[in-house]
Amino acid sequence: MKNNVIAELAALKTMNACELRDKWKKLMDGEPPTMNRTYLESRLAHRIQTLTYGGISHETERRLQQLRENLITGSPLKPRDTGKPPIGAVLVREHGGVEHRVKVIKDGFEYNGRVWKSLTAVASHIAGVHWNGPMFFGLRRKG
């Protein structure tokens, strides 16, 4: 399959303008724009690869749309919290011979019926000394 894609991409360079327009109509379901050859080749190359290997994820598409809207409106970007596990995840850690279960919720973490703002606070409570929460629950490696 990979060789077919490479061959298709290489063939774009050898096509004349009429062939490129026909390829556009076939792959893009519409009339080609009146752009230059380089633009047509690059867009067709992208489409060929997307059809073969798949496009971007819905989450990435959503994030790009959000970035577009923020750029147009001039709104500040909201920082993404990439360090927090997904909502609903249950983190399990055995410490002191006891299994501890922490549920990730929208506003923080739930442990023993209490809501905590940070995983570090939960880990420190369990251990009795200061602990890095993500390290304590195995979400991050030391160093």
ChimeraX commands (.cxc) that place a marker at each C-alpha (Angstrom):
marker #1 position 0.00,0.00,0.00 radius 0.5
marker #1 position 2.83,2.42,0.90 radius 0.5
marker #1 position 4.45,1.93,-2.53 radius 0.5
marker #1 position 1.15,2.79,-4.25 radius 0.5
marker #1 position 0.93,6.05,-2.32 radius 0.5
marker #1 position 4.52,6.94,-3.16 radius 0.5
marker #1 position 3.88,6.18,-6.82 radius 0.5
marker #1 position 0.70,8.30,-6.81 radius 0.5
marker #1 position 2.51,11.20,-5.18 radius 0.5
marker #1 position 5.38,10.97,-7.66 radius 0.5
marker #1 position 2.89,10.86,-10.56 radius 0.5
marker #1 position 1.49,14.24,-9.55 radius 0.5
marker #1 position 4.78,15.87,-10.60 radius 0.5
marker #1 position 4.52,14.41,-14.10 radius 0.5
marker #1 position 0.87,15.35,-14.74 radius 0.5
marker #1 position -0.04,18.26,-16.96 radius 0.5
marker #1 position -2.54,20.91,-15.81 radius 0.5
marker #1 position -5.52,19.14,-17.37 radius 0.5
marker #1 position -4.65,15.84,-15.68 radius 0.5
marker #1 position -4.22,17.60,-12.33 radius 0.5
marker #1 position -7.66,19.20,-12.68 radius 0.5
marker #1 position -9.20,15.81,-13.52 radius 0.5
marker #1 position -7.47,14.23,-10.52 radius 0.5
marker #1 position -8.81,17.07,-8.34 radius 0.5
marker #1 position -12.37,16.49,-9.56 radius 0.5
marker #1 position -12.06,12.77,-8.82 radius 0.5
marker #1 position -10.54,13.09,-5.34 radius 0.5
marker #1 position -12.06,16.34,-4.09 radius 0.5
marker #1 position -15.60,16.07,-5.55 radius 0.5
marker #1 position -15.59,19.53,-7.03 radius 0.5
marker #1 position -13.95,21.98,-9.36 radius 0.5
marker #1 position -10.32,22.83,-8.65 radius 0.5
marker #1 position -9.53,26.35,-7.53 radius 0.5
marker #1 position -7.67,28.65,-9.84 radius 0.5
marker #1 position -4.48,28.28,-7.83 radius 0.5
marker #1 position -1.00,27.56,-9.04 radius 0.5
marker #1 position 0.35,24.11,-9.81 radius 0.5
marker #1 position 2.27,23.83,-6.52 radius 0.5
marker #1 position -0.93,24.43,-4.55 radius 0.5
marker #1 position -2.86,21.79,-6.53 radius 0.5
marker #1 position -0.08,19.23,-6.14 radius 0.5
marker #1 position 0.25,19.78,-2.40 radius 0.5
marker #1 position -3.50,19.60,-1.75 radius 0.5
marker #1 position -3.84,16.47,-3.91 radius 0.5
marker #1 position -0.87,14.87,-2.14 radius 0.5
marker #1 position -2.49,15.57,1.21 radius 0.5
marker #1 position -5.82,14.13,0.03 radius 0.5
marker #1 position -4.18,10.95,-1.30 radius 0.5
marker #1 position -2.41,10.38,2.01 radius 0.5
marker #1 position -5.56,11.14,4.03 radius 0.5
marker #1 position -7.61,8.66,2.01 radius 0.5
marker #1 position -4.94,5.99,2.46 radius 0.5
marker #1 position -3.80,6.51,6.04 radius 0.5
marker #1 position -6.70,8.41,7.59 radius 0.5
marker #1 position -7.11,12.01,8.65 radius 0.5
marker #1 position -6.65,13.82,11.91 radius 0.5
marker #1 position -8.63,12.82,15.00 radius 0.5
marker #1 position -11.90,14.48,15.98 radius 0.5
marker #1 position -10.19,15.90,19.08 radius 0.5
marker #1 position -7.49,17.53,16.94 radius 0.5
marker #1 position -10.12,18.86,14.53 radius 0.5
marker #1 position -12.06,20.32,17.48 radius 0.5
marker #1 position -8.91,21.95,18.89 radius 0.5
marker #1 position -8.00,23.45,15.51 radius 0.5
marker #1 position -11.50,24.90,15.18 radius 0.5
marker #1 position -11.19,26.41,18.65 radius 0.5
marker #1 position -7.82,27.94,17.73 radius 0.5
marker #1 position -9.31,29.37,14.50 radius 0.5
marker #1 position -12.18,30.95,16.41 radius 0.5
marker #1 position -9.83,32.41,19.01 radius 0.5
marker #1 position -7.62,33.85,16.29 radius 0.5
marker #1 position -10.58,35.46,14.50 radius 0.5
marker #1 position -12.22,36.85,17.64 radius 0.5
marker #1 position -8.97,37.78,19.37 radius 0.5
marker #1 position -10.02,35.76,22.43 radius 0.5
marker #1 position -7.25,34.55,24.68 radius 0.5
marker #1 position -6.50,30.85,24.48 radius 0.5
marker #1 position -7.50,28.72,27.42 radius 0.5
marker #1 position -4.55,26.69,28.65 radius 0.5
marker #1 position -4.92,22.96,28.17 radius 0.5
marker #1 position -4.52,20.71,31.17 radius 0.5
marker #1 position -2.55,17.88,29.62 radius 0.5
marker #1 position -1.21,16.55,32.92 radius 0.5
marker #1 position -4.55,15.48,34.38 radius 0.5
marker #1 position -5.91,12.02,33.60 radius 0.5
marker #1 position -9.32,11.90,31.89 radius 0.5
marker #1 position -12.43,12.51,33.99 radius 0.5
marker #1 position -13.83,9.25,35.31 radius 0.5
marker #1 position -10.46,7.49,35.49 radius 0.5
marker #1 position -9.75,5.65,38.73 radius 0.5
marker #1 position -6.16,5.72,39.98 radius 0.5
marker #1 position -5.16,2.82,42.18 radius 0.5
marker #1 position -2.10,2.65,44.42 radius 0.5
marker #1 position -1.19,0.21,47.16 radius 0.5
marker #1 position 0.57,1.95,50.01 radius 0.5
marker #1 position 1.17,0.67,53.52 radius 0.5
marker #1 position -0.63,-2.58,52.73 radius 0.5
marker #1 position -3.82,-0.71,51.80 radius 0.5
marker #1 position -5.25,-0.23,48.30 radius 0.5
marker #1 position -6.13,3.43,47.69 radius 0.5
marker #1 position -8.55,4.37,44.89 radius 0.5
marker #1 position -8.81,7.95,43.63 radius 0.5
marker #1 position -11.41,8.97,41.06 radius 0.5
marker #1 position -10.68,11.81,38.65 radius 0.5
marker #1 position -13.60,14.27,38.65 radius 0.5
marker #1 position -14.22,17.57,36.91 radius 0.5
marker #1 position -13.20,19.72,39.86 radius 0.5
marker #1 position -10.25,17.63,41.05 radius 0.5
marker #1 position -9.97,14.21,42.65 radius 0.5
marker #1 position -12.28,12.22,44.89 radius 0.5
marker #1 position -10.78,10.08,47.62 radius 0.5
marker #1 position -12.69,8.51,50.53 radius 0.5
marker #1 position -15.73,10.70,49.87 radius 0.5
marker #1 position -13.74,13.93,49.92 radius 0.5
marker #1 position -12.87,16.18,46.97 radius 0.5
marker #1 position -9.24,17.25,46.65 radius 0.5
marker #1 position -7.99,20.00,44.35 radius 0.5
marker #1 position -4.73,18.24,43.49 radius 0.5
marker #1 position -3.39,14.74,43.16 radius 0.5
marker #1 position -0.37,15.83,45.19 radius 0.5
marker #1 position -2.62,16.70,48.12 radius 0.5
marker #1 position -4.19,13.22,47.97 radius 0.5
marker #1 position -0.79,11.50,47.72 radius 0.5
marker #1 position 0.62,13.51,50.61 radius 0.5
marker #1 position -2.42,12.71,52.74 radius 0.5
marker #1 position -2.08,8.98,52.03 radius 0.5
marker #1 position 1.69,8.86,52.56 radius 0.5
marker #1 position 1.79,11.25,55.51 radius 0.5
marker #1 position 4.64,13.19,53.92 radius 0.5
marker #1 position 4.90,15.42,50.85 radius 0.5
marker #1 position 4.67,13.39,47.63 radius 0.5
marker #1 position 4.41,14.42,43.98 radius 0.5
marker #1 position 0.92,13.15,43.13 radius 0.5
marker #1 position 1.55,12.07,39.52 radius 0.5
marker #1 position 4.70,10.20,40.62 radius 0.5
marker #1 position 2.95,8.59,43.58 radius 0.5
marker #1 position 0.22,7.18,41.31 radius 0.5
marker #1 position 2.64,6.18,38.54 radius 0.5
marker #1 position 1.57,8.82,36.03 radius 0.5
marker #1 position 5.06,10.30,35.80 radius 0.5
marker #1 position 8.52,8.83,36.17 radius 0.5
marker #1 position 11.17,10.30,38.38 radius 0.5
marker #1 position 13.64,12.50,36.49 radius 0.5
marker link #1:1,2 radius 0.2
marker link #1:2,3 radius 0.2
marker link #1:3,4 radius 0.2
marker link #1:4,5 radius 0.2
marker link #1:5,6 radius 0.2
marker link #1:6,7 radius 0.2
marker link #1:7,8 radius 0.2
marker link #1:8,9 radius 0.2
marker link #1:9,10 radius 0.2
marker link #1:10,11 radius 0.2
marker link #1:11,12 radius 0.2
marker link #1:12,13 radius 0.2
marker link #1:13,14 radius 0.2
marker link #1:14,15 radius 0.2
marker link #1:15,16 radius 0.2
marker link #1:16,17 radius 0.2
marker link #1:17,18 radius 0.2
marker link #1:18,19 radius 0.2
marker link #1:19,20 radius 0.2
marker link #1:20,21 radius 0.2
marker link #1:21,22 radius 0.2
marker link #1:22,23 radius 0.2
marker link #1:23,24 radius 0.2
marker link #1:24,25 radius 0.2
marker link #1:25,26 radius 0.2
marker link #1:26,27 radius 0.2
marker link #1:27,28 radius 0.2
marker link #1:28,29 radius 0.2
marker link #1:29,30 radius 0.2
marker link #1:30,31 radius 0.2
marker link #1:31,32 radius 0.2
marker link #1:32,33 radius 0.2
marker link #1:33,34 radius 0.2
marker link #1:34,35 radius 0.2
marker link #1:35,36 radius 0.2
marker link #1:36,37 radius 0.2
marker link #1:37,38 radius 0.2
marker link #1:38,39 radius 0.2
marker link #1:39,40 radius 0.2
marker link #1:40,41 radius 0.2
marker link #1:41,42 radius 0.2
marker link #1:42,43 radius 0.2
marker link #1:43,44 radius 0.2
marker link #1:44,45 radius 0.2
marker link #1:45,46 radius 0.2
marker link #1:46,47 radius 0.2
marker link #1:47,48 radius 0.2
marker link #1:48,49 radius 0.2
marker link #1:49,50 radius 0.2
marker link #1:50,51 radius 0.2
marker link #1:51,52 radius 0.2
marker link #1:52,53 radius 0.2
marker link #1:53,54 radius 0.2
marker link #1:54,55 radius 0.2
marker link #1:55,56 radius 0.2
marker link #1:56,57 radius 0.2
marker link #1:57,58 radius 0.2
marker link #1:58,59 radius 0.2
marker link #1:59,60 radius 0.2
marker link #1:60,61 radius 0.2
marker link #1:61,62 radius 0.2
marker link #1:62,63 radius 0.2
marker link #1:63,64 radius 0.2
marker link #1:64,65 radius 0.2
marker link #1:65,66 radius 0.2
marker link #1:66,67 radius 0.2
marker link #1:67,68 radius 0.2
marker link #1:68,69 radius 0.2
marker link #1:69,70 radius 0.2
marker link #1:70,71 radius 0.2
marker link #1:71,72 radius 0.2
marker link #1:72,73 radius 0.2
marker link #1:73,74 radius 0.2
marker link #1:74,75 radius 0.2
marker link #1:75,76 radius 0.2
marker link #1:76,77 radius 0.2
marker link #1:77,78 radius 0.2
marker link #1:78,79 radius 0.2
marker link #1:79,80 radius 0.2
marker link #1:80,81 radius 0.2
marker link #1:81,82 radius 0.2
marker link #1:82,83 radius 0.2
marker link #1:83,84 radius 0.2
marker link #1:84,85 radius 0.2
marker link #1:85,86 radius 0.2
marker link #1:86,87 radius 0.2
marker link #1:87,88 radius 0.2
marker link #1:88,89 radius 0.2
marker link #1:89,90 radius 0.2
marker link #1:90,91 radius 0.2
marker link #1:91,92 radius 0.2
marker link #1:92,93 radius 0.2
marker link #1:93,94 radius 0.2
marker link #1:94,95 radius 0.2
marker link #1:95,96 radius 0.2
marker link #1:96,97 radius 0.2
marker link #1:97,98 radius 0.2
marker link #1:98,99 radius 0.2
marker link #1:99,100 radius 0.2
marker link #1:100,101 radius 0.2
marker link #1:101,102 radius 0.2
marker link #1:102,103 radius 0.2
marker link #1:103,104 radius 0.2
marker link #1:104,105 radius 0.2
marker link #1:105,106 radius 0.2
marker link #1:106,107 radius 0.2
marker link #1:107,108 radius 0.2
marker link #1:108,109 radius 0.2
marker link #1:109,110 radius 0.2
marker link #1:110,111 radius 0.2
marker link #1:111,112 radius 0.2
marker link #1:112,113 radius 0.2
marker link #1:113,114 radius 0.2
marker link #1:114,115 radius 0.2
marker link #1:115,116 radius 0.2
marker link #1:116,117 radius 0.2
marker link #1:117,118 radius 0.2
marker link #1:118,119 radius 0.2
marker link #1:119,120 radius 0.2
marker link #1:120,121 radius 0.2
marker link #1:121,122 radius 0.2
marker link #1:122,123 radius 0.2
marker link #1:123,124 radius 0.2
marker link #1:124,125 radius 0.2
marker link #1:125,126 radius 0.2
marker link #1:126,127 radius 0.2
marker link #1:127,128 radius 0.2
marker link #1:128,129 radius 0.2
marker link #1:129,130 radius 0.2
marker link #1:130,131 radius 0.2
marker link #1:131,132 radius 0.2
marker link #1:132,133 radius 0.2
marker link #1:133,134 radius 0.2
marker link #1:134,135 radius 0.2
marker link #1:135,136 radius 0.2
marker link #1:136,137 radius 0.2
marker link #1:137,138 radius 0.2
marker link #1:138,139 radius 0.2
marker link #1:139,140 radius 0.2
marker link #1:140,141 radius 0.2
marker link #1:141,142 radius 0.2
marker link #1:142,143 radius 0.2
view
